Amino acid sequence: MRPLDTTDEAWAVQLEIYRKLPPAERLRIGFELSAMSRRLLRDGIRQRHPEDTDREVELATIRALLPRELFHAAYPGIPELPP
């Protein structure tokens, strides 16, 4: 999906560059992007809830990434967040 701040022409160039990369390099970039998005999520939670402990921020991050049922299966006893 093209980013909103990227022209169609620039997006086409970027995709062509990615297509020419070896599979291992594309995988490495994918892992880096995934890690970056998780850091941004965690940092946003920390910014909105500066009073939370590191563990609470960690759990809130995991809770945001997992389906509700899976989170509660993996972390039984952790209370629901307020809506």
PDB file as gemmi writes it, atoms N, CA and C in Angstrom:
CRYST1    1.000    1.000    1.000  90.00  90.00  90.00 P 1                      
ATOM      1  N   MET A   1       0.847  -1.171   0.000  1.00  0.00           N  
ATOM      2  CA  MET A   1       0.000   0.000   0.000  1.00  0.00           C  
ATOM      3  C   MET A   1       0.894   1.234   0.000  1.00  0.00           C  
ATOM      4  N   ARG A   2       0.627   2.131  -0.907  1.00  0.00           N  
ATOM      5  CA  ARG A   2       1.432   3.328  -1.041  1.00  0.00           C  
ATOM      6  C   ARG A   2       1.205   4.264   0.151  1.00  0.00           C  
ATOM      7  N   PRO A   3       2.301   4.752   0.765  1.00  0.00           N  
ATOM      8  CA  PRO A   3       2.152   5.743   1.835  1.00  0.00           C  
ATOM      9  C   PRO A   3       1.478   7.010   1.305  1.00  0.00           C  
ATOM     10  N   LEU A   4       0.711   7.662   2.142  1.00  0.00           N  
ATOM     11  CA  LEU A   4      -0.039   8.846   1.714  1.00  0.00           C  
ATOM     12  C   LEU A   4       0.869  10.006   1.323  1.00  0.00           C  
ATOM     13  N   ASP A   5       2.083  10.037   1.849  1.00  0.00           N  
ATOM     14  CA  ASP A   5       2.989  11.148   1.547  1.00  0.00           C  
ATOM     15  C   ASP A   5       3.952  10.831   0.398  1.00  0.00           C  
ATOM     16  N   THR A   6       3.649   9.807  -0.374  1.00  0.00           N  
ATOM     17  CA  THR A   6       4.520   9.357  -1.454  1.00  0.00           C  
ATOM     18  C   THR A   6       3.761   9.402  -2.778  1.00  0.00           C  
ATOM     19  N   THR A   7       4.383   9.992  -3.793  1.00  0.00           N  
ATOM     20  CA  THR A   7       3.738  10.048  -5.104  1.00  0.00           C  
ATOM     21  C   THR A   7       3.719   8.658  -5.730  1.00  0.00           C  
ATOM     22  N   ASP A   8       2.833   8.481  -6.689  1.00  0.00           N  
ATOM     23  CA  ASP A   8       2.768   7.201  -7.400  1.00  0.00           C  
ATOM     24  C   ASP A   8       4.102   6.885  -8.077  1.00  0.00           C  
ATOM     25  N   GLU A   9       4.725   7.899  -8.651  1.00  0.00           N  
ATOM     26  CA  GLU A   9       6.005   7.696  -9.336  1.00  0.00           C  
ATOM     27  C   GLU A   9       7.094   7.262  -8.354  1.00  0.00           C  
ATOM     28  N   ALA A  10       7.178   7.937  -7.226  1.00  0.00           N  
ATOM     29  CA  ALA A  10       8.186   7.575  -6.223  1.00  0.00           C  
ATOM     30  C   ALA A  10       7.929   6.183  -5.673  1.00  0.00           C  
ATOM     31  N   TRP A  11       6.676   5.842  -5.480  1.00  0.00           N  
ATOM     32  CA  TRP A  11       6.317   4.515  -4.970  1.00  0.00           C  
ATOM     33  C   TRP A  11       6.723   3.427  -5.966  1.00  0.00           C  
ATOM     34  N   ALA A  12       6.507   3.678  -7.249  1.00  0.00           N  
ATOM     35  CA  ALA A  12       6.895   2.712  -8.270  1.00  0.00           C  
ATOM     36  C   ALA A  12       8.404   2.490  -8.270  1.00  0.00           C  
ATOM     37  N   VAL A  13       9.170   3.562  -8.107  1.00  0.00           N  
ATOM     38  CA  VAL A  13      10.631   3.443  -8.043  1.00  0.00           C  
ATOM     39  C   VAL A  13      11.042   2.630  -6.821  1.00  0.00           C  
ATOM     40  N   GLN A  14      10.439   2.930  -5.675  1.00  0.00           N  
ATOM     41  CA  GLN A  14      10.778   2.213  -4.447  1.00  0.00           C  
ATOM     42  C   GLN A  14      10.464   0.719  -4.580  1.00  0.00           C  
ATOM     43  N   LEU A  15       9.313   0.390  -5.140  1.00  0.00           N  
ATOM     44  CA  LEU A  15       8.952  -1.017  -5.320  1.00  0.00           C  
ATOM     45  C   LEU A  15       9.927  -1.726  -6.253  1.00  0.00           C  
ATOM     46  N   GLU A  16      10.337  -1.055  -7.298  1.00  0.00           N  
ATOM     47  CA  GLU A  16      11.286  -1.660  -8.237  1.00  0.00           C  
ATOM     48  C   GLU A  16      12.624  -1.935  -7.547  1.00  0.00           C  
ATOM     49  N   ILE A  17      13.060  -1.028  -6.704  1.00  0.00           N  
ATOM     50  CA  ILE A  17      14.298  -1.239  -5.942  1.00  0.00           C  
ATOM     51  C   ILE A  17      14.151  -2.447  -5.027  1.00  0.00           C  
ATOM     52  N   TYR A  18      13.028  -2.540  -4.326  1.00  0.00           N  
ATOM     53  CA  TYR A  18      12.800  -3.694  -3.446  1.00  0.00           C  
ATOM     54  C   TYR A  18      12.778  -5.001  -4.237  1.00  0.00           C  
ATOM     55  N   ARG A  19      12.159  -4.994  -5.419  1.00  0.00           N  
ATOM     56  CA  ARG A  19      12.071  -6.211  -6.228  1.00  0.00           C  
ATOM     57  C   ARG A  19      13.445  -6.711  -6.673  1.00  0.00           C  
ATOM     58  N   LYS A  20      14.390  -5.793  -6.841  1.00  0.00           N  
ATOM     59  CA  LYS A  20      15.727  -6.167  -7.302  1.00  0.00           C  
ATOM     60  C   LYS A  20      16.626  -6.670  -6.168  1.00  0.00           C  
ATOM     61  N   LEU A  21      16.193  -6.493  -4.924  1.00  0.00           N  
ATOM     62  CA  LEU A  21      17.003  -6.948  -3.792  1.00  0.00           C  
ATOM     63  C   LEU A  21      16.952  -8.466  -3.670  1.00  0.00           C  
ATOM     64  N   PRO A  22      18.032  -9.060  -3.175  1.00  0.00           N  
ATOM     65  CA  PRO A  22      17.991 -10.500  -2.901  1.00  0.00           C  
ATOM     66  C   PRO A  22      16.957 -10.793  -1.797  1.00  0.00           C  
ATOM     67  N   PRO A  23      16.372 -11.984  -1.815  1.00  0.00           N  
ATOM     68  CA  PRO A  23      15.350 -12.323  -0.814  1.00  0.00           C  
ATOM     69  C   PRO A  23      15.816 -12.112   0.628  1.00  0.00           C  
ATOM     70  N   ALA A  24      17.056 -12.453   0.936  1.00  0.00           N  
ATOM     71  CA  ALA A  24      17.542 -12.295   2.310  1.00  0.00           C  
ATOM     72  C   ALA A  24      17.556 -10.825   2.725  1.00  0.00           C  
ATOM     73  N   GLU A  25      17.881  -9.952   1.796  1.00  0.00           N  
ATOM     74  CA  GLU A  25      17.899  -8.513   2.101  1.00  0.00           C  
ATOM     75  C   GLU A  25      16.482  -7.979   2.298  1.00  0.00           C  
ATOM     76  N   ARG A  26      15.536  -8.445   1.470  1.00  0.00           N  
ATOM     77  CA  ARG A  26      14.139  -8.035   1.659  1.00  0.00           C  
ATOM     78  C   ARG A  26      13.619  -8.510   3.009  1.00  0.00           C  
ATOM     79  N   LEU A  27      14.005  -9.721   3.405  1.00  0.00           N  
ATOM     80  CA  LEU A  27      13.592 -10.243   4.701  1.00  0.00           C  
ATOM     81  C   LEU A  27      14.172  -9.411   5.833  1.00  0.00           C  
ATOM     82  N   ARG A  28      15.464  -9.060   5.724  1.00  0.00           N  
ATOM     83  CA  ARG A  28      16.111  -8.229   6.741  1.00  0.00           C  
ATOM     84  C   ARG A  28      15.395  -6.884   6.878  1.00  0.00           C  
ATOM     85  N   ILE A  29      15.065  -6.277   5.750  1.00  0.00           N  
ATOM     86  CA  ILE A  29      14.354  -4.997   5.777  1.00  0.00           C  
ATOM     87  C   ILE A  29      12.983  -5.166   6.425  1.00  0.00           C  
ATOM     88  N   GLY A  30      12.301  -6.257   6.107  1.00  0.00           N  
ATOM     89  CA  GLY A  30      11.000  -6.516   6.727  1.00  0.00           C  
ATOM     90  C   GLY A  30      11.095  -6.637   8.231  1.00  0.00           C  
ATOM     91  N   PHE A  31      12.120  -7.342   8.716  1.00  0.00           N  
ATOM     92  CA  PHE A  31      12.312  -7.460  10.162  1.00  0.00           C  
ATOM     93  C   PHE A  31      12.604  -6.096  10.791  1.00  0.00           C  
ATOM     94  N   GLU A  32      13.423  -5.291  10.113  1.00  0.00           N  
ATOM     95  CA  GLU A  32      13.732  -3.959  10.638  1.00  0.00           C  
ATOM     96  C   GLU A  32      12.478  -3.089  10.707  1.00  0.00           C  
ATOM     97  N   LEU A  33      11.646  -3.140   9.676  1.00  0.00           N  
ATOM     98  CA  LEU A  33      10.411  -2.358   9.681  1.00  0.00           C  
ATOM     99  C   LEU A  33       9.459  -2.831  10.774  1.00  0.00           C  
ATOM    100  N   SER A  34       9.390  -4.133  10.981  1.00  0.00           N  
ATOM    101  CA  SER A  34       8.546  -4.678  12.041  1.00  0.00           C  
ATOM    102  C   SER A  34       9.029  -4.212  13.413  1.00  0.00           C  
ATOM    103  N   ALA A  35      10.336  -4.279  13.637  1.00  0.00           N  
ATOM    104  CA  ALA A  35      10.897  -3.838  14.923  1.00  0.00           C  
ATOM    105  C   ALA A  35      10.654  -2.346  15.124  1.00  0.00           C  
ATOM    106  N   MET A  36      10.801  -1.565  14.058  1.00  0.00           N  
ATOM    107  CA  MET A  36      10.582  -0.130  14.170  1.00  0.00           C  
ATOM    108  C   MET A  36       9.124   0.178  14.518  1.00  0.00           C  
ATOM    109  N   SER A  37       8.188  -0.514  13.877  1.00  0.00           N  
ATOM    110  CA  SER A  37       6.777  -0.259  14.169  1.00  0.00           C  
ATOM    111  C   SER A  37       6.430  -0.648  15.607  1.00  0.00           C  
ATOM    112  N   ARG A  38       7.032  -1.720  16.108  1.00  0.00           N  
ATOM    113  CA  ARG A  38       6.793  -2.108  17.510  1.00  0.00           C  
ATOM    114  C   ARG A  38       7.374  -1.067  18.475  1.00  0.00           C  
ATOM    115  N   ARG A  39       8.552  -0.527  18.136  1.00  0.00           N  
ATOM    116  CA  ARG A  39       9.130   0.532  18.980  1.00  0.00           C  
ATOM    117  C   ARG A  39       8.235   1.769  18.984  1.00  0.00           C  
ATOM    118  N   LEU A  40       7.708   2.134  17.818  1.00  0.00           N  
ATOM    119  CA  LEU A  40       6.821   3.293  17.742  1.00  0.00           C  
ATOM    120  C   LEU A  40       5.555   3.057  18.558  1.00  0.00           C  
ATOM    121  N   LEU A  41       5.007   1.856  18.477  1.00  0.00           N  
ATOM    122  CA  LEU A  41       3.826   1.511  19.270  1.00  0.00           C  
ATOM    123  C   LEU A  41       4.137   1.632  20.757  1.00  0.00           C  
ATOM    124  N   ARG A  42       5.244   1.001  21.190  1.00  0.00           N  
ATOM    125  CA  ARG A  42       5.638   1.044  22.597  1.00  0.00           C  
ATOM    126  C   ARG A  42       5.887   2.485  23.059  1.00  0.00           C  
ATOM    127  N   ASP A  43       6.581   3.270  22.236  1.00  0.00           N  
ATOM    128  CA  ASP A  43       6.869   4.655  22.612  1.00  0.00           C  
ATOM    129  C   ASP A  43       5.595   5.484  22.713  1.00  0.00           C  
ATOM    130  N   GLY A  44       4.637   5.216  21.838  1.00  0.00           N  
ATOM    131  CA  GLY A  44       3.363   5.928  21.912  1.00  0.00           C  
ATOM    132  C   GLY A  44       2.600   5.582  23.183  1.00  0.00           C  
ATOM    133  N   ILE A  45       2.625   4.308  23.560  1.00  0.00           N  
ATOM    134  CA  ILE A  45       1.975   3.893  24.809  1.00  0.00           C  
ATOM    135  C   ILE A  45       2.663   4.561  25.990  1.00  0.00           C  
ATOM    136  N   ARG A  46       3.984   4.569  25.986  1.00  0.00           N  
ATOM    137  CA  ARG A  46       4.752   5.204  27.071  1.00  0.00           C  
ATOM    138  C   ARG A  46       4.427   6.695  27.161  1.00  0.00           C  
ATOM    139  N   GLN A  47       4.299   7.359  26.012  1.00  0.00           N  
ATOM    140  CA  GLN A  47       4.013   8.789  26.006  1.00  0.00           C  
ATOM    141  C   GLN A  47       2.607   9.073  26.549  1.00  0.00           C  
ATOM    142  N   ARG A  48       1.650   8.205  26.193  1.00  0.00           N  
ATOM    143  CA  ARG A  48       0.280   8.403  26.677  1.00  0.00           C  
ATOM    144  C   ARG A  48       0.100   8.013  28.130  1.00  0.00           C  
ATOM    145  N   HIS A  49       0.975   7.140  28.638  1.00  0.00           N  
ATOM    146  CA  HIS A  49       0.859   6.643  30.011  1.00  0.00           C  
ATOM    147  C   HIS A  49       2.224   6.681  30.703  1.00  0.00           C  
ATOM    148  N   PRO A  50       2.757   7.879  30.955  1.00  0.00           N  
ATOM    149  CA  PRO A  50       4.098   7.971  31.539  1.00  0.00           C  
ATOM    150  C   PRO A  50       4.189   7.383  32.949  1.00  0.00           C  
ATOM    151  N   GLU A  51       3.068   7.220  33.612  1.00  0.00           N  
ATOM    152  CA  GLU A  51       3.063   6.669  34.970  1.00  0.00           C  
ATOM    153  C   GLU A  51       3.181   5.147  34.984  1.00  0.00           C  
ATOM    154  N   ASP A  52       2.991   4.500  33.836  1.00  0.00           N  
ATOM    155  CA  ASP A  52       3.037   3.037  33.786  1.00  0.00           C  
ATOM    156  C   ASP A  52       4.453   2.511  33.975  1.00  0.00           C  
ATOM    157  N   THR A  53       4.530   1.346  34.591  1.00  0.00           N  
ATOM    158  CA  THR A  53       5.825   0.678  34.742  1.00  0.00           C  
ATOM    159  C   THR A  53       6.260   0.101  33.397  1.00  0.00           C  
ATOM    160  N   ASP A  54       7.527  -0.300  33.308  1.00  0.00           N  
ATOM    161  CA  ASP A  54       8.006  -0.938  32.083  1.00  0.00           C  
ATOM    162  C   ASP A  54       7.183  -2.172  31.756  1.00  0.00           C  
ATOM    163  N   ARG A  55       6.829  -2.953  32.762  1.00  0.00           N  
ATOM    164  CA  ARG A  55       6.034  -4.173  32.553  1.00  0.00           C  
ATOM    165  C   ARG A  55       4.644  -3.826  32.020  1.00  0.00           C  
ATOM    166  N   GLU A  56       4.023  -2.779  32.550  1.00  0.00           N  
ATOM    167  CA  GLU A  56       2.698  -2.381  32.079  1.00  0.00           C  
ATOM    168  C   GLU A  56       2.751  -1.916  30.625  1.00  0.00           C  
ATOM    169  N   VAL A  57       3.794  -1.200  30.260  1.00  0.00           N  
ATOM    170  CA  VAL A  57       3.957  -0.765  28.872  1.00  0.00           C  
ATOM    171  C   VAL A  57       4.182  -1.977  27.973  1.00  0.00           C  
ATOM    172  N   GLU A  58       4.998  -2.926  28.427  1.00  0.00           N  
ATOM    173  CA  GLU A  58       5.241  -4.148  27.668  1.00  0.00           C  
ATOM    174  C   GLU A  58       3.931  -4.906  27.429  1.00  0.00           C  
ATOM    175  N   LEU A  59       3.137  -5.070  28.485  1.00  0.00           N  
ATOM    176  CA  LEU A  59       1.868  -5.787  28.347  1.00  0.00           C  
ATOM    177  C   LEU A  59       0.884  -5.042  27.454  1.00  0.00           C  
ATOM    178  N   ALA A  60       0.847  -3.719  27.559  1.00  0.00           N  
ATOM    179  CA  ALA A  60      -0.042  -2.934  26.706  1.00  0.00           C  
ATOM    180  C   ALA A  60       0.375  -3.054  25.240  1.00  0.00           C  
ATOM    181  N   THR A  61       1.664  -3.109  24.991  1.00  0.00           N  
ATOM    182  CA  THR A  61       2.165  -3.277  23.629  1.00  0.00           C  
ATOM    183  C   THR A  61       1.760  -4.640  23.078  1.00  0.00           C  
ATOM    184  N   ILE A  62       1.973  -5.674  23.862  1.00  0.00           N  
ATOM    185  CA  ILE A  62       1.600  -7.024  23.439  1.00  0.00           C  
ATOM    186  C   ILE A  62       0.094  -7.118  23.238  1.00  0.00           C  
ATOM    187  N   ARG A  63      -0.658  -6.505  24.143  1.00  0.00           N  
ATOM    188  CA  ARG A  63      -2.123  -6.520  24.054  1.00  0.00           C  
ATOM    189  C   ARG A  63      -2.577  -5.865  22.745  1.00  0.00           C  
ATOM    190  N   ALA A  64      -1.894  -4.811  22.327  1.00  0.00           N  
ATOM    191  CA  ALA A  64      -2.263  -4.118  21.086  1.00  0.00           C  
ATOM    192  C   ALA A  64      -1.958  -4.953  19.848  1.00  0.00           C  
ATOM    193  N   LEU A  65      -0.997  -5.864  19.953  1.00  0.00           N  
ATOM    194  CA  LEU A  65      -0.571  -6.659  18.800  1.00  0.00           C  
ATOM    195  C   LEU A  65      -1.328  -7.970  18.639  1.00  0.00           C  
ATOM    196  N   LEU A  66      -1.840  -8.503  19.729  1.00  0.00           N  
ATOM    197  CA  LEU A  66      -2.481  -9.823  19.691  1.00  0.00           C  
ATOM    198  C   LEU A  66      -4.003  -9.710  19.700  1.00  0.00           C  
ATOM    199  N   PRO A  67      -4.690 -10.666  19.104  1.00  0.00           N  
ATOM    200  CA  PRO A  67      -6.141 -10.732  19.283  1.00  0.00           C  
ATOM    201  C   PRO A  67      -6.460 -10.924  20.774  1.00  0.00           C  
ATOM    202  N   ARG A  68      -7.577 -10.386  21.196  1.00  0.00           N  
ATOM    203  CA  ARG A  68      -7.971 -10.415  22.613  1.00  0.00           C  
ATOM    204  C   ARG A  68      -7.895 -11.817  23.217  1.00  0.00           C  
ATOM    205  N   GLU A  69      -8.460 -12.794  22.521  1.00  0.00           N  
ATOM    206  CA  GLU A  69      -8.507 -14.152  23.064  1.00  0.00           C  
ATOM    207  C   GLU A  69      -7.108 -14.740  23.230  1.00  0.00           C  
ATOM    208  N   LEU A  70      -6.244 -14.493  22.266  1.00  0.00           N  
ATOM    209  CA  LEU A  70      -4.883 -15.004  22.340  1.00  0.00           C  
ATOM    210  C   LEU A  70      -4.098 -14.331  23.464  1.00  0.00           C  
ATOM    211  N   PHE A  71      -4.294 -13.019  23.630  1.00  0.00           N  
ATOM    212  CA  PHE A  71      -3.612 -12.319  24.726  1.00  0.00           C  
ATOM    213  C   PHE A  71      -4.012 -12.920  26.062  1.00  0.00           C  
ATOM    214  N   HIS A  72      -5.312 -13.126  26.261  1.00  0.00           N  
ATOM    215  CA  HIS A  72      -5.775 -13.641  27.554  1.00  0.00           C  
ATOM    216  C   HIS A  72      -5.408 -15.113  27.757  1.00  0.00           C  
ATOM    217  N   ALA A  73      -5.241 -15.848  26.688  1.00  0.00           N  
ATOM    218  CA  ALA A  73      -4.766 -17.228  26.820  1.00  0.00           C  
ATOM    219  C   ALA A  73      -3.291 -17.248  27.216  1.00  0.00           C  
ATOM    220  N   ALA A  74      -2.520 -16.323  26.666  1.00  0.00           N  
ATOM    221  CA  ALA A  74      -1.089 -16.276  26.960  1.00  0.00           C  
ATOM    222  C   ALA A  74      -0.798 -15.579  28.289  1.00  0.00           C  
ATOM    223  N   TYR A  75      -1.655 -14.648  28.677  1.00  0.00           N  
ATOM    224  CA  TYR A  75      -1.446 -13.869  29.910  1.00  0.00           C  
ATOM    225  C   TYR A  75      -2.710 -13.908  30.765  1.00  0.00           C  
ATOM    226  N   PRO A  76      -3.044 -15.085  31.304  1.00  0.00           N  
ATOM    227  CA  PRO A  76      -4.275 -15.162  32.122  1.00  0.00           C  
ATOM    228  C   PRO A  76      -4.129 -14.296  33.378  1.00  0.00           C  
ATOM    229  N   GLY A  77      -5.233 -13.701  33.737  1.00  0.00           N  
ATOM    230  CA  GLY A  77      -5.234 -12.905  34.952  1.00  0.00           C  
ATOM    231  C   GLY A  77      -4.868 -11.446  34.752  1.00  0.00           C  
ATOM    232  N   ILE A  78      -4.404 -11.068  33.565  1.00  0.00           N  
ATOM    233  CA  ILE A  78      -4.112  -9.657  33.304  1.00  0.00           C  
ATOM    234  C   ILE A  78      -5.443  -8.972  33.014  1.00  0.00           C  
ATOM    235  N   PRO A  79      -5.768  -7.925  33.757  1.00  0.00           N  
ATOM    236  CA  PRO A  79      -7.090  -7.312  33.599  1.00  0.00           C  
ATOM    237  C   PRO A  79      -7.251  -6.600  32.259  1.00  0.00           C  
ATOM    238  N   GLU A  80      -8.512  -6.410  31.873  1.00  0.00           N  
ATOM    239  CA  GLU A  80      -8.845  -5.665  30.672  1.00  0.00           C  
ATOM    240  C   GLU A  80      -8.451  -4.200  30.854  1.00  0.00           C  
ATOM    241  N   LEU A  81      -8.147  -3.560  29.763  1.00  0.00           N  
ATOM    242  CA  LEU A  81      -7.917  -2.117  29.801  1.00  0.00           C  
ATOM    243  C   LEU A  81      -9.265  -1.426  29.714  1.00  0.00           C  
ATOM    244  N   PRO A  82      -9.383  -0.244  30.317  1.00  0.00           N  
ATOM    245  CA  PRO A  82     -10.631   0.493  30.161  1.00  0.00           C  
ATOM    246  C   PRO A  82     -10.831   0.887  28.701  1.00  0.00           C  
ATOM    247  N   PRO A  83     -12.078   0.966  28.247  1.00  0.00           N  
ATOM    248  CA  PRO A  83     -12.342   1.328  26.837  1.00  0.00           C  
ATOM    249  C   PRO A  83     -11.886   2.728  26.500  1.00  0.00           C  
TER     250      PRO A  83                                                      
END                                                                             
